[in-house]
């Protein structure tokens, strides 16, 4: 199978470019990513609209990947509780090789076709849940093997890949195939492919959280107030919705623990 992600870069003699040339050329390639995503919006929409009612009924969302793809899934999952106030474990990111692989690559972990399913089983995966496999290449055994097992267990599967017609896309029930073309540095899929995966994950989690009622207007009313910046943001949201001054808004926020609860309490 010919992989677009392994295609030769459109640029050569990178070591001879000055800093300005490097930045201009990398930026030129990066600008193409959003256009590539635009072409697969219907695929992304289908994934979101299929997952949402399952999560509305209590199902969980799992991201599964290796290397950069796994790390991107973990980043997206880890941001859901502080941003939207959902419980830890509603959105879960798993990486081949376990948590230690977040910082340091674990040799050959991605080549184990049973590893992904084993990791999912440890978290008691079931038919109400959804698994999104993430792999730029679309050939990662850790991810493909897990989705094959999920399909047999009647667990919904989707994927994000940056090649067409891959084993991963052929395995997933709901594939997203976002082809971004050759990387600036040949084969370095942490670049455009990684950017595409991150943007798609943003779309999936943000859209689902909005549909789950975790946003009012355009505000994160359920965010966790776990640092001074977020507390200040929360106070200003309460001020905006209630007309209270800063000190009174701060007090009602402290008394109620969340922006949503503070606004609802004030409005009776």
Secondary structure by P-SEA (a helix, b strand, c coil): ccccccccccccccccccaaaaaaaaaaaaaaaaaaaaaaaaaaaaaaaaaaaaaaabbbbbbbbcaaaaaaaaaaaaacccccccccccbbbbcccccccccccccccccccaaaaaaaaaacccccbbbbbbbcccccaaaaaaaaaaaaacbbbbbccccccccccccccbbbbbbbcccccccccccaaaaaaaaaaaaaaaaaaaaacccccccccccccccaaaaaaaaaaaaaaccccaaaaaaaaaacccaaaaaaaaac
